[in-house]
Amino acid sequence: MPARLPANNRRASLLAAAKPRPRASSLHRAATAAFLLFAFAAPCISRAQSSGCDELRSSQRATYGFEPPRLTEAERTAKSQQMDRFWDAAAALGPAAVPCLQEMLATNKQDPFFLYDASALLFRLDKSPASLSAISAALAGTDLKDVQTADYVGFLIKLARLDVDIGPLAAKYMAYPSVVTYLPQHAAMKLDRVDAAMLLYGSMKPDVAEKYLEPIATGSDLNVRPAAVFALALNFTEGSFRALHTGIPLEGLSADNEEVVRGITQYAQLTEVPHTPLSRGQVLRRLAAVIRGDFDHIDPANPPYVAGDDAFDASAGVQLTPADMPVLEDARRKSIRDVSDESIDEYIELSRTMLQVINRHDLYKKWRTHPHLQGSQ
């Protein structure tokens, strides 16, 4: 794997999009018997499920109702063991635990940490629309002071990959005063609001992200607005370019991030490239592999990642056309799999490719500045 760049350098590498780098019948009887067995057993099963659900509720009342930051180390250890037993009890119930947890999430609105922990448990057990809806509603009532912000962001990414609308939940993160954290499992990677915004809004469909980002980017909270402006600039929709063109202030962005945003909103003429290492078909196959995301059966010729691949980098922005933008958008969205530097690197690489296509074909011309035209006026 190539060496990872620091966060600011990764973001700044977007501007290299203007300079592509040079050169990796017995059956019937059995079914009838099974039906009859179930018919006779059903009342017993129903009673067992009801009893199991009552026991789970009792365990919940005995386990939760606390605020993690207020616990001592010894109390945290004891609570962790209690929560393990609650999770084990839910798993032992099997499918019967699902409606129990759905009901608990709907009726325990005054226990923010339980809403988060039980949502994570329900997500592990079931991903049906009903459960996803219950989880989304419950997470709206969580308090981020009770959870690790990186875990919260990672949970939202998992939901977004299942096409759950996480916009309001992402806004909850964005508005939280203190979000910077470090990930020891990723070489102490720093996760700040800007990187988290890229992951959260990048995991949404672009038109959905645009709808949620613009109000934050035009808001007055200087702790939140810069990250929203940066994520909006990377959204690469006509509406995003229009919003930036019509005067969203860049106040509060770091110097590096402001340079990136200005580079995105300004047309850059690219040189013609007569030959690329990969053909358009090969590039599209690489993108299809990213979209599939099969890390268990990796095809060396088409791995499910592109960051750090010089052949892809030198080819994609040249070979792809505006007609390929939906595929690029989908690949970029699907490349965000978790909270990690790998996801950020994939997102940045595919953003560079999108910006090359935008520049090479002068897309969104009405909403981007053209220095050479201004100079001739």
C-alpha positions in Angstrom: 0.0 0.0 0.0 1.3 3.5 -0.7 2.2 5.8 2.1 -0.7 7.8 3.5 -0.7 11.6 3.2 -1.6 13.8 6.1 -5.2 15.1 5.9 -4.4 18.5 4.6 -2.0 17.1 2.0 -4.7 14.6 0.8 -7.2 17.4 0.4 -4.7 19.7 -1.4 -4.0 16.8 -3.8 -7.4 17.5 -5.3 -5.9 20.5 -7.1 -3.5 18.2 -8.9 -6.6 17.3 -11.0 -5.5 20.2 -13.2 -2.2 18.4 -13.7 -2.7 14.6 -14.2 0.3 12.7 -12.8 2.5 10.6 -15.2 3.2 7.0 -14.7 -2.0 -1.1 -9.6 -43.4 -36.0 -3.7 -41.8 -36.9 -0.4 -41.1 -33.2 -0.3 -44.9 -32.5 -0.1 -45.2 -34.9 2.9 -42.2 -33.3 4.6 -43.6 -29.8 4.1 -47.0 -30.9 5.4 -45.4 -32.4 8.5 -43.4 -29.2 9.1 -46.6 -27.1 8.8 -48.5 -29.3 11.3 -45.6 -29.3 13.7 -45.4 -25.5 13.6 -49.2 -25.2 13.9 -49.2 -27.2 17.2 -46.1 -25.5 18.5 -47.0 -21.9 17.6 -48.8 -21.1 20.9 -45.8 -22.3 22.9 -43.4 -20.4 20.8 -45.5 -17.2 21.1 -45.5 -17.6 24.9 -41.8 -18.2 25.0 -41.2 -15.1 22.9 -43.3 -13.0 25.1 -41.5 -14.3 28.2 -38.1 -13.7 26.5 -39.1 -10.1 25.6 -40.2 -9.4 29.2 -36.9 -10.7 30.5 -35.0 -8.5 28.0 -37.0 -5.5 29.2 -36.1 -6.3 32.8 -32.4 -6.6 31.8 -32.6 -3.3 30.0 -34.0 -1.5 33.0 -31.3 -3.0 35.2 -28.5 -2.2 32.8 -29.1 1.2 31.3 -30.2 4.6 32.5 -26.7 5.9 33.0 -24.4 8.5 31.4 -21.0 7.0 30.4 -18.9 10.1 31.1 -20.1 10.2 34.7 -18.8 6.6 35.5 -15.6 5.7 37.2 -13.3 3.2 35.5 -14.5 0.4 37.8 -18.2 1.4 37.1 -17.5 1.3 33.3 -16.1 -2.2 33.6 -19.1 -3.4 35.5 -21.5 -1.7 33.1 -19.7 -3.1 30.1 -20.2 -6.6 31.5 -23.9 -5.9 32.1 -24.3 -4.7 28.5 -22.6 -7.8 27.2 -25.1 -9.9 29.1 -28.0 -7.8 27.6 -26.6 -8.3 24.1 -26.1 -12.0 24.7 -29.7 -12.3 25.9 -31.0 -10.5 22.8 -28.9 -12.8 20.6 -30.2 -15.9 22.4 -33.8 -14.7 21.6 -33.0 -14.8 17.9 -35.6 -13.2 15.6 -37.9 -12.6 18.5 -35.5 -10.0 19.8 -36.1 -7.7 16.8 -39.7 -6.5 17.6 -38.7 -6.3 21.3 -35.8 -4.0 20.5 -37.9 -2.0 18.1 -40.5 -1.4 20.8 -37.9 -0.5 23.4 -36.3 2.1 21.1 -39.7 3.7 20.6 -40.5 3.9 24.3 -37.2 4.7 26.0 -36.7 8.2 24.6 -35.3 9.5 27.9 -32.3 7.2 27.9 -29.9 8.6 25.2 -27.1 6.1 25.7 -29.6 3.1 25.5 -30.9 4.6 22.3 -27.5 4.4 20.8 -26.3 1.0 22.2 -29.6 -0.8 21.4 -29.6 0.7 17.9 -26.2 -0.8 17.3 -27.6 -4.2 18.7 -30.7 -4.1 16.5 -28.6 -3.2 13.5 -26.4 -6.3 14.1 -29.5 -8.5 14.4 -31.7 -7.1 11.6 -31.6 -4.7 8.7 -35.2 -4.7 7.6 -36.8 -1.4 6.7 -38.8 -1.5 9.9 -35.6 -1.9 12.0 -33.7 0.7 10.0 -36.6 3.2 10.5 -36.5 2.4 14.3 -32.8 2.9 14.4 -32.9 6.2 12.6 -35.6 7.6 14.9 -33.7 6.4 18.0 -30.3 7.9 16.9 -32.0 11.3 16.7 -32.4 11.1 20.5 -28.8 10.1 21.3 -26.4 12.5 23.0 -22.9 12.5 21.4 -21.2 13.2 24.7 -22.1 9.6 25.6 -20.5 7.9 22.5 -17.3 8.0 20.5 -17.8 10.4 17.7 -15.9 8.2 15.3 -18.2 5.3 16.2 -21.2 7.5 15.5 -19.9 8.6 12.1 -19.1 5.0 11.3 -22.7 3.9 12.2 -24.1 6.6 9.9 -21.9 5.4 7.1 -23.3 1.9 7.5 -26.8 3.2 7.4 -26.1 5.4 4.3 -24.8 2.4 2.5 -28.2 0.9 2.9 -29.8 4.0 1.5 -31.0 5.3 4.8 -31.4 9.1 4.8 -28.9 10.2 7.4 -29.1 13.9 6.7 -30.6 15.0 10.0 -28.3 12.6 11.9 -25.2 14.0 10.1 -26.4 17.5 11.0 -26.5 16.4 14.6 -22.8 15.5 14.4 -21.9 18.7 12.5 -23.5 20.9 15.2 -21.8 19.1 18.1 -19.2 21.4 19.7 -16.3 19.0 20.2 -15.8 16.3 17.6 -12.1 15.9 17.0 -10.9 12.4 17.8 -8.0 10.1 17.0 -8.3 6.5 15.8 -5.5 4.3 17.3 -6.5 1.4 15.0 -5.6 3.6 12.1 -2.2 4.8 13.2 -3.7 7.5 15.4 -5.5 9.1 12.4 -7.0 12.4 13.3 -10.7 12.7 12.5 -11.8 16.3 12.4 -15.1 17.9 11.3 -13.9 18.4 7.7 -12.8 14.8 7.2 -16.0 13.5 8.9 -18.1 15.8 6.7 -16.5 14.3 3.6 -17.3 10.8 4.8 -20.8 11.6 5.9 -22.0 13.7 3.0 -19.9 11.7 0.6 -21.8 8.6 1.6 -25.0 10.2 0.5 -26.3 10.6 -3.0 -25.1 14.0 -4.3 -28.5 15.6 -4.7 -29.4 14.6 -1.1 -26.0 15.8 0.2 -26.6 19.1 -1.5 -30.0 19.5 0.1 -28.5 19.1 3.6 -25.2 20.9 3.1 -26.3 24.2 1.7 -28.3 25.4 4.7 -25.3 24.6 7.0 -22.9 26.2 4.6 -24.9 29.4 4.6 -25.4 29.4 8.3 -23.8 31.5 10.9 -22.0 28.9 13.0 -18.3 29.4 12.2 -17.4 26.1 14.0 -19.6 24.2 11.5 -19.8 26.2 8.3 -16.2 25.7 7.0 -16.6 21.9 7.0 -20.0 22.2 5.2 -18.6 24.6 2.6 -15.7 22.2 1.9 -18.0 19.2 1.6 -20.4 21.2 -0.6 -17.5 22.1 -2.9 -16.6 18.5 -3.3 -20.2 17.5 -4.0 -19.8 18.5 -7.7 -23.5 19.0 -8.5 -24.8 21.9 -10.5 -26.6 23.1 -7.4 -23.5 23.0 -5.4 -21.5 25.0 -7.9 -24.4 27.5 -8.2 -24.5 27.9 -4.4 -20.8 28.6 -4.2 -20.9 30.9 -7.2 -23.6 33.0 -5.7 -21.6 34.0 -2.7 -21.2 31.5 0.1 -18.4 33.0 2.2 -15.2 31.1 2.7 -14.6 32.7 6.0 -13.3 30.2 8.6 -11.7 27.7 6.2 -8.0 27.0 6.7 -5.7 28.4 4.1 -5.2 25.0 2.5 -8.9 24.2 2.3 -9.8 27.6 1.0 -7.3 27.1 -1.8 -8.9 23.7 -2.6 -12.4 25.3 -2.7 -11.2 28.1 -5.0 -9.5 25.6 -7.2 -12.7 23.6 -7.6 -14.8 26.6 -8.4 -12.4 27.9 -11.0 -12.0 26.3 -14.5 -8.6 24.9 -15.3 -7.6 24.0 -18.8 -6.0 20.6 -19.1 -3.4 19.6 -21.6 -4.3 17.0 -24.2 -3.0 13.4 -23.4 -2.5 11.3 -26.6 -2.1 8.0 -24.7 -3.1 6.6 -21.4 -2.1 3.4 -19.6 -5.8 2.2 -19.3 -8.6 2.4 -21.9 -12.0 3.7 -21.1 -13.3 0.2 -20.8 -10.6 -0.7 -18.4 -11.3 2.4 -16.3 -15.0 1.5 -16.2 -14.2 -2.0 -15.1 -12.1 -0.6 -12.3 -15.0 1.6 -11.2 -17.4 -1.3 -11.4 -15.1 -3.2 -9.0 -15.1 -0.3 -6.6 -18.9 -0.3 -6.7 -19.1 -4.0 -6.0 -16.7 -3.7 -3.2 -15.8 -7.4 -3.0 -12.8 -7.6 -0.8 -13.2 -11.3 -0.3 -12.5 -12.2 -3.9 -10.2 -9.6 -5.3 -9.4 -9.6 -9.0 -5.8 -8.4 -9.2 -6.6 -6.7 -12.6 -9.7 -5.0 -11.1 -9.3 -4.5 -7.3 -12.0 -2.7 -5.4 -9.9 0.3 -4.8 -8.1 2.9 -6.9 -6.2 5.3 -4.6 -2.5 5.2 -5.2 -2.8 3.5 -8.6 -0.8 5.6 -11.0 -2.3 3.9 -14.1 -5.8 4.7 -13.0 -4.9 8.2 -12.0 -3.3 9.0 -15.4 -6.2 7.4 -17.4 -9.5 8.0 -15.7 -9.8 11.8 -16.0 -8.8 11.6 -19.7 -10.8 8.6 -20.8 -14.1 9.3 -19.0 -16.7 11.6 -20.4 -19.7 13.6 -18.9 -21.9 10.5 -19.6 -19.7 8.5 -17.1 -20.3 11.0 -14.3 -23.2 8.9 -12.7 -20.9 5.9 -12.6 -18.1 8.0 -11.0 -20.5 9.4 -8.5 -21.7 5.9 -7.5 -18.1 4.6 -7.2 -17.1 7.5 -5.1 -20.0 7.1 -2.8 -19.5 3.3 -2.5 -15.8 3.8 -1.8 -16.7 5.1 1.6 -17.0 2.0 3.7 -16.0 3.1 7.1 -14.1 5.7 9.1 -10.6 5.2 7.9 -7.8 6.9 6.0 -8.4 4.3 3.2 -11.9 5.6 2.7 -10.8 9.2 2.7 -8.0 8.4 0.2 -10.5 6.6 -2.1 -12.9 9.5 -1.9 -10.2 12.0 -2.7 -8.8 10.0 -5.6 -12.3 9.7 -7.2 -13.0 13.3 -6.5 -9.8 14.2 -8.4 -11.1 12.2 -11.3 -14.4 13.9 -11.3 -12.8 17.3 -11.2 -10.6 16.3 -14.2 -13.7 15.4 -16.2 -15.4 18.6 -15.1 -12.4 20.7 -16.3 -11.7 18.7 -19.4 -15.3 19.1 -20.6 -15.9 22.5 -19.0 -18.9 21.4 -17.2 -21.0 23.8 -15.1 -19.5 26.6 -17.0 -22.1 29.1 -15.9 -21.2 28.6 -12.3 -17.4 28.5 -12.4 -15.0 31.3 -13.0 -12.9 31.4 -16.2 -9.8 33.5 -15.6 -8.9 33.5 -19.3 -12.3 34.9 -20.2 -12.2 37.5 -17.5 -8.8 38.6 -18.7 -10.0 39.2 -22.2 -12.9 41.4 -21.1 
